[in-house]
């Protein structure tokens, strides 16, 4: 059994407001991510950080958020919260730091795409794709290995990759209205993992493992079918909305949710529903590597770091340079939440010593400090934008890097009270990590996924 270190528990005397987890929440009400894989528009992009659209619906109904009010998601991702809000005629704000994922969300909120425009481009692709593909094959100047990184070459048969390159050229270079171009950008993005002959299921890519179900797939046929299904999705979700979507306004921002002043005014939000990155060393930038490489938005690990990884909230050791002082517990957190900062400092000190005994020497110590520095700023900003008498819901899990338990839900609740929320509750959704029980390198600390409910008086 791997070594475990359990830090001293919080002492009730240190906090006026101690949350006692309620009886486990009813999972049927909050749903699972699989719900979104079957729902119109929500299913356009299988982002591994996503959550069920039913969770947003349940939160809206539970806290009686109605048409004309405003909901905010500081970790918008591919736009689940905002799409639900639009369906119900609720205004929304959304912030997403990952530029590629932001573009997906923006497109999912644009329901003005005309069927005639979609059919016209499908027809154009049918005419031009074979010709352009043949030109690529015959050209001495267009070599696939010069255009695409090795990962892309390993994931597709040469014939399919030529068609995908031709398709990319048509989407990027044809004279299309911006919204139509974005629509087909998402169509082709969704297509990439469908036609790959390598195992490209989310979140990991296994180029050496063949996916036989894609061997006979034709790029144009799949493109045409997916385009038609997605335009049908827009018609379906408009019907579900019953016209309410026309009354709502949605403001999306590709930027930093740690400080949204200048984008969201003080006290204008009626409800927050979000799921921040879990403290589980998940590299969100790397999870879109296949798509970034295909579109030419990155060619190397360094490109992804510079263009994306460095812009995201701290949640993975791949973001961390040990010489960077930003990964020390911030002075602001020490001043406003001293007990929380003290607990984190103990965890950081323990992890700092433990990493020296581990083969990977992962910087979990700095990860924990950076994570809570960022979360603290985000919770402060969420408090600023919320109206009095409202709630902010955070769906997230705790963690135990190197066997050191970090009760993320409790810490977020306590930070919330420190910055001004008058109370917090925790509802447990499910236990986590059960599938790793037989791994001798894995800790045995029970983990959970929870909903932290911050209440503003």
HELIX and SHEET records of a PDB file:
HELIX    1   1 UNK A   12  UNK A   14  5                                   3    
HELIX    2   2 UNK A   27  UNK A   30  1                                   4    
HELIX    3   3 UNK A   33  UNK A   36  1                                   4    
HELIX    4   4 UNK A   42  UNK A   44  5                                   3    
HELIX    5   5 UNK A   53  UNK A   62  1                                  10    
HELIX    6   6 UNK A   80  UNK A   87  1                                   8    
HELIX    7   7 UNK A   99  UNK A  108  1                                  10    
HELIX    8   8 UNK A  115  UNK A  138  1                                  24    
HELIX    9   9 UNK A  144  UNK A  147  1                                   4    
HELIX   10  10 UNK A  150  UNK A  155  1                                   6    
HELIX   11  11 UNK A  158  UNK A  173  1                                  16    
HELIX   12  12 UNK A  178  UNK A  195  1                                  18    
HELIX   13  13 UNK A  212  UNK A  214  5                                   3    
HELIX   14  14 UNK A  219  UNK A  241  1                                  23    
HELIX   15  15 UNK A  244  UNK A  247  5                                   4    
HELIX   16  16 UNK A  286  UNK A  288  5                                   3    
HELIX   17  17 UNK A  289  UNK A  295  1                                   7    
HELIX   18  18 UNK A  301  UNK A  307  1                                   7    
HELIX   19  19 UNK A  309  UNK A  311  5                                   3    
HELIX   20  20 UNK A  317  UNK A  319  5                                   3    
HELIX   21  21 UNK A  325  UNK A  327  5                                   3    
HELIX   22  22 UNK A  331  UNK A  336  1                                   6    
HELIX   23  23 UNK A  338  UNK A  354  1                                  17    
HELIX   24  24 UNK A  355  UNK A  357  5                                   3    
HELIX   25  25 UNK A  364  UNK A  385  1                                  22    
HELIX   26  26 UNK A  401  UNK A  403  5                                   3    
HELIX   27  27 UNK A  408  UNK A  419  1                                  12    
HELIX   28  28 UNK A  434  UNK A  436  5                                   3    
SHEET    1   A 7 UNK A 250  UNK A 254  0                                        
SHEET    2   A 7 UNK A  91  UNK A  96  1                                        
SHEET    3   A 7 UNK A  70  UNK A  73  1                                        
SHEET    4   A 7 UNK A 269  UNK A 274  1                                        
SHEET    5   A 7 UNK A 386  UNK A 397  1                                        
SHEET    6   A 7 UNK A 447  UNK A 455 -1                                        
SHEET    7   A 7 UNK A 423  UNK A 432 -1                                        
SHEET    1   B 2 UNK A 198  UNK A 199  0                                        
SHEET    2   B 2 UNK A 206  UNK A 210 -1                                        
END                                                                             
